[in-house]
Each structure stands twice: as C-alpha cells, then as structure tokens.
Amino acid sequence: MTTNMRYKSRIIKTEDSEDKQYVGFATLPNQVHRKSVKKGFDFTLMVAGESGLGKSTLVNSLFLTDLYKDRKLLNAEERISQTVEITKHTVDIEEKGVKLKLTIVDTPGFGDAVNNNECWKPITDYIDQQFEQYFRDESGLNRKNILDNRVHCCLYFIPPFGHGLRPVDVEFMKALHERVNIIALIAKADCLTPNETKKLKDRVRDEIERFGIKVYQFPECDSDEDEEFKQMDKELKECTPFAVIGSNTVVEARGQRVRGRLYPWGIVEVENQSHCDFVKLRNMLIRSHMHDLKDVTCDVHYENYRAHCIQQMTSKLAQDNRMDSSIPILPLPTPDAETERLIKMKDEELKRMQEMLEKMQQQMHEKDQ
Amino acid sequence: QVAAPVPQPLRRHSQTTLSLVPQNEEKRSLSLGGHVGFDSLPDQLVSKSVTQGFCFNILCVGETGIGKSTLMNTLFNTTFENEEASHYQNGVYLRPRTYDLQESNVHLKLTIVDTVGFGDQINKDESYKPIVDYIDTQFENYLQEELKIKRSLFNYHDTRIHICLYFIAPTGHSLKSLDLVTMKKLDSKVNIIPIIAKADTISKSELHKFKIKIMSELVSNGVQIYQFPTDDEAVAEINSSMNAHLPFAVVGSVEEVKVGNKMVRARQYPWGVVQVENESHCDFVKLREMLIRINMEDLREQTHARHYELYRRCKLEEMGFKDTDPDSQPFSLQETYEAKRKEFLTDLQRKEEEMRQMFVNKVKETEAELKEKERELHEKFEQLKRMHQEEKRKVEEKRRDLEEEMNGFNRKKLAAETLSLSQPLKKDKDKKK
C-alpha cells in the first residue's frame, strides 16, 4: 500500500526564489492543494448498528447538520421480522472554499428483528455492488465521469450495555472487515463511568484481536513528524474503540453554550475530551484521516475485490477451454453466454486471419529469396 | 351486660350429594356490647406467618450486562454472589439462586432467577421458551404437591415466580422486537413489571417520551402488565400514582460516593453524580417502595390466585376434568376421579384382552405352521421312500439281467467246451483212417 504522503502546508519563502539553485517544484503541494479545492472532494460513510444507539444523532453532530429530518421509526411490532434496508443521504457541504460531497449510507433494521440470521448480507451485497460498478466503469472506454460510490468507511456502533462484543457484532465485523474500513465505536458512552469505559474498551480490543477482526489501523507516523503530532497519534491509537456521545441540542454549561445533554445531575458536553471521545473521532475521521480512509479503500479493499473478481473470471474461462488468443483478455465481468460465443467466434476469425497473414509473409519472403 | 350467643341458622344438607356451594344464608350484623378481643386475629395471623417465614421469588429477564445483578444487589442492599455472564451462550438458560435474608425478626427466603444468555443469540426465535418452561415447571411442582394424597403444603418451599422484572434497554426509541414477543408470552403466566435499565443515559424529556411510547406499545399489543392494586384504600392513592410512572427508570449501584457530608449509593461521572436514591435522578425508590415495601404480599397473592389458578385450570382441563357435566350439574372432583379411574381400569382390561387375543392367535398360527411343516416333512419322507424303492427295483432288475447274462454265458461256455471235446476226437478219428 502506498504510504500516505503527509501534506504539510509550506509558505513559500521569498529568500528561496532568489537562490539561483532554487528550481521551484517545492510549490507542488500548493498546486495540489489548489487543484483539489477546485475539484472538490467526496466521501461515503456508512453507519451500522442496532436501533436506538444514537447513530443519527452522532452523524448530525459530526457534520453539524441535520441529515435525518423526516425519519420514520418503526414500532417494536413492525420490527419483529424486519429486513435490513440500505438508505443513502447525500449532502453537499462547504467550508472555507473546500467542497465536500458527503454520502451517508444508513442501515435501518440491522439487528432489530427477532431472528437476525445473516442480517448483514444486504450490507455486504451493497458494498460489493459499489465495487462492481466502479470496476466496470474503470474498465470501460469512457472514463471521464466515473462516479465513486464506494464506501470509504463504516462506523460500527457497539452497545455499551453489555460486557463486550456480542455474536452479532462479531459476525458483522468479520463479514465486512475485508470489504471496508471498519471503525468500532462504543455508543451512548454517557452510561459508563470512566472505569467502566476503560474496562469495556480493553475488553472490546481484546475480543477484536481474539476473533481476528481487522479494523481500520491508523497509519504509522513518519519519523520526521513533530513530537506533538506523534504524541497525538499515540494517544489516538490507545483510545480505540472511541466511546462517543452525540447531541444536537445546545445547552448552557460553565457560562458557555455547548452541545450537550442535560441531566438532573450534570451536563454532558459532547466536545469535552474528558467526557467522551467525540472530538478524537471527529479529528480522526474528518480532520486528519479522511483521505487515508479513501486511500485504503482504493488501494486495499478495492484491489482485493478486483483481484478476486479477475481470478474468478480467468479460472472460469480456463474451465471453458478457451484458446489462447494474442489479444489480451478484456476484464469485462459479463458472463453472458451470447457474448462469450461471439467473442469465441471473433477470436477464431482473428486467428485464421493471422495464419493467412503469416502464410502470405512467408510466401513473400520466399519470393524475395 | 353479657352478649348473648349468636344463634346460627341451620345449614341444610342435600340428601344425595354434599354440595360445595353454600346455601343462601341469612346473615345478621350484631353490635358488640363490650370488647371481645377477636380484633387480635390479624396479629395472630401475622405472628404465625412471621414464625413460618416468608418466601419470595423474583425472575429477572433482560439482556446480558443490562444490570440485573446490580439492581438486585441495590434493592436488597447486599451482594449476591454472581459471575459475569458471557455473551456467547448457545441459548437461554435460567439460573435460580435461593438466599435466606433477615430484617428485624422477619425471615425471607428469597429466590432470584436470572436469565443467562438472553438476547445474545443471532436467532432469538426460541429465546422465550426456556423462561416459559421454567415458570410452568414451578406451577406444575406446586400442582403435584397439591394433588398428593399425603401433602404438606405448609412445609412446601414455594418456588412459583411472584414477579418478573423485565429489563428494557434504554434506547430512547421504543421496545425491541424481542421484548414485545417475550412479554406477550409471559403476561398470562406471571406478574410483569417493566423497568428501564441504565436509565442514567436518558435525559428527562427523552425519558418522558420513551415511557409513553413503551406503554402505548404494550397496550396496543395487548400485553398485560402488573397493576398495583387500588382496591385497598390504605394504599390506593400511592399505588395509583405509581401506576402512572411505569415503566420505572432505574439506576443500580453498590458503590458509595460522598455527596454533601454523607455517603450515598451513586455512580460518579466526570459531569456529575447520579444518586440511586434521589427521586429526581431515577425511579429506584419508587420501585423499592412498590415491589418490597407495599405490594410484596399482593404479588404473592396474585400469583397464587390468578396465574397459578389459570395454569391449574388449563392443566386439569387438558387431563379431561370438568367442573360441570353435560347436564350442567356441578361435578365433584371426587366423582370425576372415580369416573376417570373406572375408565382407566376398563381401558386396562380391554388392553389386557386384546393382548391375550393376540397371544392366542399367535399360538394358533404357530401351531398351524408347525403342522404344515410336519406334513411337508412327511411328504418328503414318502417321496424319498418311493425313490428309494424305485432305485432298489432298478438295481434288482439289473442284477437279474446280469445273472441271466452270467447264466447264459456259463451255458454257452459249457456248450462250447463240450463241443470242443467231442470235435478233436472226431478229427483224430478221421486222421487215423
């Protein structure tokens, strides 16, 4: 996987330009910056977890917007045999000239029915579909306007009411960890005291390792980073899974207006680092690692999918006793019988023509001699 | 003045059957002329029950880790031993534990039944079954004891569940589908009090909406939860106000935190301290009042008079007992027993007959078979004998032929010999001439 080139903003010093040895490609980062601002960014975030864990509230808190205006929640009765749906909300948000097209993929119904066998299947199918669509677009002839709908990150919400991961959590993460970057979160962390939070985090980390779940790993710091950054990075890594609290309501606390939850015994501030890890999550997800998540999706998960797809296709073709043609096999993932037949015919024709060509060449050669 | 003895009207007995329904009596209320003393009856009852000791059985139903054990510890202000359950049980199983508690001079035999593994499986279709089975088993045990000939009900350790505390996860939206399904299966078998667990994660306004949503879901799905009784005017007022606070939002804790200048049971957060016994923080005090201090006895009564009776009725009906026969005359249980027994005996006799018939038939069959076999054997024997005779005859014939041949041959030989003897003489004679 390509190492992430950390972009550091560097103001061009005037002395450098006077230096005769100065070539000027140090301005490349600035050019990249400018171009990317013009192009805009896109990011697809999936949220998954049982109902009532605060997913929507958290997403609203993260992006400081209200994505779930007209949401209808089902009754308990309706949820007894509910199937999992996939819903998408896309918003365009802008900050300091930088445009972001944010897509939130929601999974209502996950884990809500009484029988949740394979309830993650619609979700894995969705992710695979996005990969397949990108694969096809990428192999197509006109690649100007490829829409990247691949899921870059999946936030998985673990309930804080238990003693650790439950079977459904384990199965879900194992089904998804090779398709998408999973970030595990402990939801509704305001029901845990600091001790309990620590215990639960240790537990969850242990179980993730024990069950072999590959969650998203933060990339290692470059050795030339400054100490502060390294320290932050270390703290970040030791803090996972993040224990989060979300809120959209503004309350008055310590003379300030902050986002929080008002209780008779105190006020929980969402952005207070001693109350919960919301700030860490936001920084990580948006401010420092958003692009890395995209990179890992492209370079690791998508490539895995692509390699797997091609392998499957070539092994299938080998079974069909296909002749080796000199024309490279186009990686079109259409196992259409008709198309196969046409391709075969064309191949044969081409071969014949090649042979004829060779014969003619030989004849000419003989004639020359 | 001495009060005259109260004359009792004679009870008339029916000649044929001993009716269990009391005849219409004329009751007269009389006023007392002085203190008799039977106002001590309740006290006698109380002292008797105190010596007997009380028995109470609680069933806690809820997801693993939702706080069932902590709440029990908090309610009874002690530490019941408990290991943390794992999330990876294959199914739900019930774990009853019995403790002997004492407060002033009152002994309480408390049984706490835990549902281990509830809500953890991916497929929870069968999760309610072990719970229903457990409740039914306790009823069955009591019924068996009741039906015994020699029974000792006063000594019997009553294990029937008096109260089911259903722990609802504090999602803030509504009940989970599993909650609805399970409560529906339990509401006709046990008194249910739904409680919202870990309620310190729900703010006041959210809590209000949550409670309303839960109650409306229960009502619209016809789930019967336990209503605190309002017929006894001593407790009617408090009970009816508590009914409006259901489901109770509780927080449990055994740790103590210093608040003000005393130590209270609480949970300490960076943003504040949640006090368990502070009524503006949670409904723990309400739950304790209702469950233990006021309505414990009513819960036991309801279990016996309503849930157990329903179970018993269903069970006996299953076995074929009825209260009234086709003519709508009251049946006594004794008669039914007799009838059942006769039926059973005739059944038994019939079965015996059948078996005997079968046996006899079988014997006949086998006999016939044997005879058949014998006949076959005889036939075979005859056949063999004939063959043997045949062979013998043939051999005799051959022997005779052979003898004849031999005789013939011998004659010929003799003839030839005599001929040859006379022939050479003749020749000699000719030669001599």
Contacts between the chains, C-beta under 8 A, distances in Angstrom:
chain1	res1	chain2	res2	distance
A	50	B	171	7.8
A	51	B	171	6.4
A	51	B	173	5.9
A	51	B	176	7.9
A	52	B	169	7.3
A	52	B	171	2.4
A	52	B	172	5.8
A	52	B	173	4.5
A	52	B	174	7.9
A	53	B	171	7.1
A	73	B	173	5.6
A	73	B	174	7.0
A	75	B	174	6.1
A	75	B	217	6.0
A	76	B	174	5.4
A	76	B	175	3.9
A	76	B	176	6.2
A	76	B	177	5.3
A	76	B	179	6.5
A	76	B	180	4.3
A	76	B	217	5.4
A	76	B	221	7.8
A	77	B	177	7.5
A	77	B	180	6.0
A	77	B	217	7.1
A	77	B	220	7.7
A	77	B	221	5.9
A	79	B	176	7.5
A	79	B	177	4.3
A	80	B	177	4.2
A	80	B	180	6.9
A	80	B	181	6.3
A	81	B	177	8.0
A	82	B	177	7.4
A	112	B	176	7.1
A	112	B	177	6.1
A	113	B	177	6.0
A	114	B	123	7.9
A	114	B	124	4.9
A	114	B	125	5.8
A	114	B	127	7.9
A	114	B	177	5.2
A	114	B	178	5.5
A	114	B	181	5.8
A	115	B	122	7.8
A	115	B	123	4.6
A	115	B	124	6.6
A	115	B	125	5.1
A	116	B	122	5.0
A	116	B	123	6.7
A	116	B	124	7.5
A	117	B	122	5.8
A	117	B	123	5.3
A	119	B	122	7.9
A	159	B	169	7.4
A	160	B	201	7.9
A	161	B	63	6.5
A	161	B	65	5.5
A	161	B	66	5.3
A	161	B	67	7.7
A	161	B	169	5.7
A	161	B	170	7.7
A	161	B	197	7.4
A	161	B	198	5.9
A	162	B	63	6.7
A	162	B	64	5.6
A	162	B	65	3.6
A	162	B	66	7.7
A	162	B	87	6.1
A	163	B	64	6.4
A	163	B	65	4.5
A	163	B	84	5.8
A	163	B	85	7.4
A	163	B	86	7.5
A	163	B	87	6.4
A	164	B	87	6.3
A	165	B	87	6.9
A	166	B	64	7.8
A	166	B	87	4.6
A	166	B	120	5.5
A	167	B	87	6.6
A	167	B	88	6.2
A	167	B	120	6.1
A	167	B	121	6.7
A	167	B	122	5.5
A	168	B	122	5.3
A	171	B	122	6.6
A	188	B	170	7.8
A	188	B	201	5.2
A	190	B	200	7.5
A	190	B	201	5.3
A	190	B	269	7.4
A	190	B	271	7.9
A	191	B	170	7.2
A	191	B	198	4.9
A	191	B	200	6.0
A	191	B	201	3.6
A	193	B	267	5.8
A	193	B	268	6.0
A	193	B	269	5.9
A	194	B	269	7.8
A	194	B	270	6.6
A	261	B	203	5.4
A	262	B	203	5.8
A	262	B	204	7.7
A	263	B	200	7.3
A	263	B	203	5.8
A	263	B	204	7.5
A	263	B	271	7.6
A	263	B	272	6.6
A	263	B	274	7.8
A	264	B	204	6.7
A	264	B	280	5.1
A	264	B	281	5.6
A	265	B	200	7.8
A	265	B	269	7.7
A	265	B	271	7.8
A	265	B	272	3.8
A	265	B	273	5.9
A	265	B	274	5.1
A	265	B	275	7.3
A	265	B	281	5.8
A	266	B	269	6.8
A	266	B	271	3.9
A	266	B	272	2.3
A	266	B	273	7.6
A	267	B	271	6.0
A	267	B	272	7.6
A	268	B	269	7.8
A	268	B	271	5.0
A	269	B	271	7.2
A	272	B	270	7.9
A	272	B	271	8.0
A	274	B	270	5.1
A	275	B	270	5.5
A	275	B	271	5.9
